[in-house]
Amino acid sequence: MENDIMHGGRQPGPDHPITIEPADARVIVRIGATVLAESVNALVLREATYPPVIYVPREEIAMDELEPSATSTHCPFKGDASYFSIAGGGTRDVAWSYEDPFDAMVAIKDHLAFYHDRVDTIETVEHD
């Protein structure tokens, strides 16, 4: 039954694997001189053949620097994504979040991921 539609979307399987694990690094996201996020609790999501994506817990993000945008998308494996732009008319849609992810992706709830090409840096530094 893998990859059949189940409660909460399509399930990852051999033809579309998705793994989520701790990043095992400090993650720092910057736009200009502003640190948008600094986390030691980030997760790395690896999905099929896509590049890995780092998800940062919301409590380790300067959410006052971001504002919700009108953009939304749907992933059959993760759910509906909401997007965030830099507050005050800055760069649009720099980050996204699955506010209510499907059951198999609950680990990324309350996390945001940032687009590499819409922020200045996403730096990973090994833990001390």
N, C-alpha and C positions, 0 to 999 in steps of 0.2 A: 503494500500500500504506500510505500514511500513515494513522495512527490504527488500523491493524490491530494485534492483539496480536503483539508481537515479543519477542525475548529481552529481558527487563527491562521488561515492561509496555507500555502504550500509548504511542505516539510522539506528541509534540506536532505539530500541523498547523494548517492554515488555520482549521479549525473550533474548535480549542482550542490557540491559540499559547501557548508558554512561552518567555520569554527570561530569561537570567541575565547580569548585567553588574556591574562594580565599582560600589560606592555613590558613589565620588568625594567622600566626606565622612567626617569622624570621627563615629562613632556611639557614643553613651553611653547605657547602659540603667541605670536606678536603681529601686530599691524602697526607700522611706524614704531614709535617709542612705547606704545601701549602693550602691556602684557594682557592678552585676553584670557589666557588660561595657563595655569601651572599646576601640574598634577603628578602625583606618585601613585595614583590609583586608576590610571587610564587602562582601557582595554583595546586589544587589537582584534579586529574582525577580518577574517580572510574568507572571501567568497569566490568560489569557482576560480576563474582565471583572472579576476580583477585584482588590481594592486591592493595590498592591505590598507585598511582604514583604521585610524586611531579614534576611539570614542572617549571623551573626557567627561567625568562626572560633573553634573551641573553645579554642584557646590564648590567646585574648584575652577569655575569660570567667572570672569567679571561680567555677570549678566547685565549690569547697569550700562555696559558699553554696547550691548546688543538690543535690538528690538525685533519683534516678530514681523515677518514679511507676509505678503499675501500669497506667496508661492507655496504650492503643495504638490507632492508627487506620491505615487503608489508603487510599492514593491510587492510582488506576490509572495515573497518569502519573509519580509520584515514588517510590512504594513504601510500605513500612511505616514509620510514624512512632512514635518513642518520646517520652515526655513527661517533664518535669522539674518538680519543685516546690521551693519554698524549703525548705532544710534545717531540720530540727527542728520540723516541723509547721506551717510557714508556708503562705503562699498556694499552693494546689494548681495544678499544670499551668500554670506561667507561661511555659514554653518547650517547644519540640519540636524533634526532630532526625530526619533520615533517616539512620540509621546505615549502611545498606547500600542507597543509592538505586539506582533503575534506571539503566541505562547513559546515557541522555540527560540525566540529572540529576546525574551524578557530581560536578559542580562544587560542589554543596552538601553533599557528604560532609564530615564533621567540622566542621559548622557547626550552630548553633542559631538558631532564630527565637523571638522573644518576642511574647506577646499584649499589644497596647497597653492593653487594659482590665484586665490582671492585674499590671502593673508601674506604677510612678508616672510614669515618663517614658522615652520613647525619643527621644533628642535627636540631631539631625544638625547638625553644624557644618562649614562649608566648610573644606577644607584651607588651611593657611597658605600 
